[in-house]
Amino acid sequence: GTGLDGNPIPEAELKNQWMVKGLIALNPSAVHVGFEDLSALAALHGAASALPLVSANLRGPGIEPTVYAEHNGLTFAFIGVSHRGHASIQTPLYERLDPTRAGMEALAAIPNTVDRIVLFNYGAYDAAKRLAKTGRIDAVIDTRKHRSLDAPFRIGKAVWIRSHEQGLRLGELRVGPSAIVDRKIDLDDRVPDHPQHRALAEQADAEVKALRDRLFGP
C-alpha cells in the first residue's frame, strides 16, 4: 500500500513510472494496492498491468482479489484490504468496497489446499482483525509506513507484522513448518548494491533531476 505517489504533478507521475519499472525488475509475488495508490495507477494507463496487484476491496483494472505463489514447496495465497478513503474523493476506474465483506469473500474463495495465507492491511484495521480472528490467516502485514520497530504480535493464530518506512529498512519474513520469524535489515552501506537495480535507480534519479531542472531551473 502507498507505494506510489498520488499527487497530480509531473514529478510524481515520472517517479511512479520508475517505481513500476523497479518493481517489475524485482519480480514480486504480490503487490498490495492501498487507497492512495488508485489515482497513481489510473495515471499510469496500464503500465502496472505486468505486476501482480492485489486487493480484496479495491476493484479495478489489473487488480486481483487474490494472488497465489509457490515457494519452497509451499503454496501461498495473498489477499489485501485497504481503507476506502473519503466518500467525496472520486475514483472512476475503481470500486471501493467494504473491506470486511470483500475480505471475507476473498478468504472464503481460497481452497483449503493452500499452505499459507498472508493478509496485507492498509488502514483497514477492524477488517484485518476480523479476518485474522477467523483462524485461516497465517500472517498479517500492516503495509502503512511505520518508523518504530514494533515487535510482532498475534491475533488468533495470525502473526501481525508492521512494515517499516520505505527506504530505511527491509523486512524479511521467514515462514517455516511451525513458526514465522520477522526481522528487519538496515539498508546501509554494508548491504551491497545489485548492479542492475542500482543502474535502474541511477537512471531514475537522472530523469527526475532533469525534469526538475526543466521546470524550476538548474
C-alpha positions as CSV (number, residue, x, y, z in Angstrom):
1,G,0.0,0.0,0.0
2,T,1.0,3.6,-0.8
3,G,4.0,2.5,-2.9
4,L,3.0,5.1,-5.5
5,D,2.8,8.9,-5.3
6,G,-0.8,10.1,-5.9
7,N,0.0,13.8,-6.2
8,P,-1.2,15.2,-9.6
9,I,2.2,16.7,-10.6
10,P,4.7,15.7,-13.3
11,E,7.4,14.7,-10.9
12,A,5.1,12.2,-9.2
13,E,4.0,10.7,-12.5
14,L,7.6,10.2,-13.5
15,K,8.6,8.7,-10.2
16,N,5.6,6.3,-10.4
17,Q,6.8,5.1,-13.9
18,W,10.2,4.3,-12.4
19,M,8.7,2.7,-9.3
20,V,6.7,0.3,-11.6
21,K,9.9,-0.5,-13.6
22,G,11.8,-1.2,-10.4
23,L,9.0,-3.4,-9.1
24,I,8.9,-5.4,-12.3
25,A,12.7,-5.8,-12.1
26,L,12.3,-7.2,-8.5
27,N,9.6,-9.7,-9.7
28,P,7.4,-9.7,-6.6
29,S,4.8,-12.4,-5.9
30,A,2.2,-9.8,-4.8
31,V,1.9,-6.0,-4.8
32,H,-0.6,-4.6,-2.4
33,V,-2.8,-1.8,-3.6
34,G,-3.9,0.8,-1.0
35,F,-6.4,3.6,-1.4
36,E,-3.7,6.3,-2.0
37,D,-2.3,4.2,-5.0
38,L,-5.5,4.4,-7.0
39,S,-5.1,7.8,-8.6
40,A,-1.4,7.0,-9.5
41,L,-2.5,3.7,-11.1
42,A,-5.1,5.5,-13.2
43,A,-2.4,8.0,-14.4
44,L,-0.1,5.1,-15.4
45,H,-2.6,4.0,-18.1
46,G,-2.0,0.2,-17.6
47,A,1.8,0.4,-17.2
48,A,1.5,-1.6,-13.9
49,S,-0.6,-4.4,-15.5
50,A,2.5,-6.6,-15.5
51,L,2.6,-6.6,-11.7
52,P,0.6,-9.0,-9.5
53,L,-1.6,-6.2,-8.0
54,V,-3.9,-7.5,-5.2
55,S,-6.7,-6.1,-3.2
56,A,-9.9,-7.7,-2.0
57,N,-11.9,-4.5,-1.7
58,L,-10.4,-2.1,-4.2
59,R,-11.5,-3.4,-7.6
60,G,-10.5,-2.2,-11.0
61,P,-8.2,-2.8,-14.0
62,G,-5.3,-5.2,-13.3
63,I,-6.2,-5.8,-9.6
64,E,-7.0,-9.3,-8.4
65,P,-8.7,-10.2,-5.1
66,T,-6.2,-13.0,-4.5
67,V,-2.9,-13.9,-6.0
68,Y,-1.0,-17.2,-5.5
69,A,2.7,-18.1,-5.4
70,E,4.8,-21.3,-4.8
71,H,7.9,-21.1,-2.6
72,N,10.0,-23.9,-1.1
73,G,7.3,-26.5,-1.7
74,L,4.5,-24.3,-0.1
75,T,1.6,-22.7,-1.8
76,F,0.9,-19.1,-0.6
77,A,-2.3,-17.1,-1.1
78,F,-2.1,-13.3,-0.7
79,I,-5.2,-11.1,-0.2
80,G,-5.3,-7.4,0.9
81,V,-7.7,-4.9,2.4
82,S,-7.5,-1.1,2.5
83,H,-9.5,1.7,3.9
84,R,-11.8,3.2,1.3
85,G,-10.9,6.9,1.6
86,H,-13.4,9.8,1.9
87,A,-16.6,9.4,0.0
88,S,-16.1,12.8,-1.7
89,I,-13.0,11.5,-3.5
90,Q,-13.8,10.1,-6.9
91,T,-12.0,7.1,-8.4
92,P,-14.0,6.4,-11.6
93,L,-11.9,3.4,-12.7
94,Y,-12.1,1.7,-9.3
95,E,-14.8,0.4,-6.9
96,R,-14.0,0.8,-3.2
97,L,-15.9,-2.0,-1.4
98,D,-16.4,-2.7,2.3
99,P,-13.1,-4.2,3.4
100,T,-14.6,-6.7,5.9
101,R,-17.2,-8.1,3.5
102,A,-14.9,-8.2,0.5
103,G,-12.1,-9.6,2.6
104,M,-14.3,-12.4,3.9
105,E,-15.4,-13.2,0.3
106,A,-11.8,-13.4,-0.9
107,L,-10.8,-15.6,2.1
108,A,-13.7,-18.0,1.6
109,A,-12.7,-18.5,-2.1
110,I,-9.2,-19.7,-1.2
111,P,-9.1,-23.5,-1.3
112,N,-8.1,-25.5,1.8
113,T,-5.2,-27.0,-0.1
114,V,-3.3,-23.6,0.2
115,D,-0.5,-23.9,2.8
116,R,-0.2,-20.3,4.0
117,I,-2.5,-17.3,3.7
118,V,-1.0,-13.8,4.0
119,L,-3.2,-10.7,4.5
120,F,-2.0,-7.2,3.6
121,N,-3.7,-4.4,5.5
122,Y,-3.5,-0.7,4.7
123,G,-5.5,1.3,7.2
124,A,-8.5,-1.2,7.4
125,Y,-7.6,-2.3,10.9
126,D,-11.1,-3.5,12.0
127,A,-11.5,-5.6,8.9
128,A,-8.0,-7.1,9.2
129,K,-8.6,-8.0,12.8
130,R,-11.9,-9.8,12.0
131,L,-10.2,-11.7,9.1
132,A,-7.3,-12.7,11.4
133,K,-9.8,-14.0,14.0
134,T,-11.2,-16.5,11.5
135,G,-8.1,-18.7,12.2
136,R,-7.3,-19.0,8.5
137,I,-4.8,-16.2,8.2
138,D,-1.1,-17.1,9.0
139,A,0.4,-13.6,8.8
140,V,-0.9,-10.0,8.6
141,I,1.5,-7.5,7.1
142,D,0.5,-3.9,8.0
143,T,1.7,-2.0,5.0
144,R,1.3,1.5,6.3
145,K,4.6,3.4,6.9
146,H,5.9,2.8,10.4
147,R,9.1,4.3,11.9
148,S,9.1,2.4,15.2
149,L,10.5,-1.1,15.5
150,D,7.4,-2.9,16.9
151,A,7.6,-6.5,17.8
152,P,5.2,-8.9,16.0
153,F,2.1,-9.9,17.9
154,R,-0.7,-12.4,17.4
155,I,-4.3,-12.1,16.7
156,G,-5.8,-15.5,16.6
157,K,-3.1,-17.7,15.1
158,A,-2.0,-14.9,12.8
159,V,1.3,-13.2,13.3
160,W,0.8,-9.4,12.8
161,I,3.9,-7.6,11.4
162,R,4.3,-3.9,10.7
163,S,6.4,-3.0,7.7
164,H,8.9,-0.2,8.1
165,E,9.2,3.2,6.4
166,Q,10.1,2.7,2.8
167,G,13.8,3.1,2.1
168,L,15.1,2.7,5.7
169,R,14.7,-1.0,6.4
170,L,13.9,-4.2,4.6
171,G,11.5,-6.6,6.2
172,E,12.2,-10.3,5.9
173,L,9.5,-12.8,6.9
174,R,10.8,-16.4,7.2
175,V,8.0,-18.9,7.1
176,G,8.8,-22.4,8.5
177,P,6.8,-25.5,9.1
178,S,5.9,-24.4,12.7
179,A,6.9,-20.8,13.0
180,I,7.1,-17.4,11.3
181,V,10.1,-15.2,12.0
182,D,10.1,-11.4,11.3
183,R,13.4,-9.5,11.1
184,K,14.4,-6.0,9.9
185,I,17.5,-5.4,7.8
186,D,19.0,-1.9,7.9
187,L,19.6,-0.7,4.4
188,D,23.0,1.0,4.7
189,D,26.4,0.9,3.0
190,R,27.1,-2.6,4.4
191,V,24.5,-4.0,2.0
192,P,26.0,-4.5,-1.4
193,D,24.2,-3.0,-4.4
194,H,22.6,-5.2,-7.1
195,P,24.3,-3.8,-10.3
196,Q,21.1,-4.0,-12.4
197,H,18.9,-2.5,-9.8
198,R,21.5,0.2,-9.0
199,A,21.7,1.2,-12.6
200,L,17.9,1.5,-12.7
201,A,17.9,3.7,-9.6
202,E,20.6,6.0,-11.1
203,Q,18.7,6.3,-14.4
204,A,15.5,7.2,-12.5
205,D,17.4,9.8,-10.4
206,A,18.9,11.4,-13.5
207,E,15.5,11.7,-15.2
208,V,13.8,13.2,-12.1
209,K,16.6,15.7,-11.8
210,A,16.3,16.6,-15.5
211,L,12.6,17.2,-15.1
212,R,13.1,19.4,-12.0
213,D,15.7,21.4,-14.0
214,R,13.3,21.9,-16.9
215,L,10.5,23.0,-14.5
216,F,12.4,25.1,-12.0
217,G,15.9,25.7,-13.4
218,P,19.2,24.0,-12.6
